Amino acid sequence: MRTTVTTETIAGVVGGLAAGYVLWLLAISIGDDVTTVSVWSLVVLLLSILLAAGAGAWGWWQRRRVKQVWAAFAFALPVLPVVLTLAVLVDLYI
């Protein structure tokens, strides 16, 4: 089965990236108020990985239901939280 990328799918990806970025900002803001960077960055990474697992399962389910926009949103949601948290950890420990 061949699918084409539509503007709605691209909007789903952009929405997922934006929502993931906002969730990451919220998590680091709360973590920064509560504890040190070395602790909150590990907690945010764990939460990001859990988000990635949940979003991946939800995206797979949406894709099987042929809801491409929601699947694209779900698959894009955890990308920035995981990447940005790993960047913070690399900067912190290297």
Helices and strands as residue ranges (DSSP letters): H 7-34, H 37-64, H 68-76, H 79-93
